Amino acid sequence: MDNDLQNQINQLRQDLFDLNAEVYANNFVGSQDFNKFSRFNSRLKVPSYASNPTVGEVGEIVEVGGKLKICTVASLTAPTWTIVGTQT
């Protein structure tokens, strides 16, 4: 009887551990401190173009005519380049 109860407790502990691992995997909250991971030892170099590039990957950043743009939709015909933030 005691062994059966111990097995149930061990199973419940394992289930709770698995549930916590599943719930918290890649789920970040705003209160986490990422400062120690965001320090750059060099400058971020952004390529500069006269007009929007004809190819791009989602998340790629470029400078076009003094505006910072990011690729929001990649396609084989023409990617979508969106201005980042409010720039004048």
N, C-alpha and C positions, 0 to 999 in steps of 0.2 A: 504494500500500500504506500509506504513512504517513498519507495523507488519510483512508483507511478506518479506521485505528486511532484517529485523532483524533475522527472522527465517533462511534465507539463510546464513547470516553471522555466526550465531551460528552453523549451520550445517557444514560450511566450517571450522570453528575453531575445531569442533569435529573431522572432517576428517583429518585435519592436525595433531592434537594430536595423533590420532590412527596411522597415517602413521609414525610419529616420533617414537612412541613406538615400532612399528614393525621393523623399520629399525635399531634402536639402541639396541634392545633386544639381549643380549649375543654377541654383535659385539664389540670386544675390539680392540683398536688401540695401536700401539707401544709407543705412547707418554703418556700413562697412568702410574701413579706412584703406583706400588704395594708394595713398601718398607714397608709400615706400616702393610701389611698383611702377610709378609714373615718372620717375626721375630719369631724364635723358642726359647722357654724357656728351652728346653731340647734337647738332641742329638737325631738324627734319627738313630734308630737301624736297621741295615740291616742284615738279616739272612745269615749265611755262610754255604756253602755246598761243599762237595768234588767233586761232579759232578752235571750236570744240573738237577734240579728237574723234576720229571715226571708229575707234575701238576703245573699249574700257570694261573693267570688271567692277561689279558692285562694291562700293566702298573706296574705290580709287579716288585720290584727291589730285586736282590739277589747278593751275592758275591760268585763266584765259582773260586777256585784256584787263588785267588788274583786279579781277574778281576770283575769289576762291570758290571752286566748284567741286562737287562730289558726284560720282556716278551712282544713280539710284536705280536704273534699269539697264541691264546689259542685253543687247540683242545683236544679231548678225548684221542687220542693216544699219541701225544708228542707235547708239546708247543714249540714255537720257541723262543730261548733266544738269544738276540743280545747284543754284547759288547757296552757299553755306551762310547762315545767319543773315543779318541785315547789314549790307555793305553799300556804301555810297560811292 
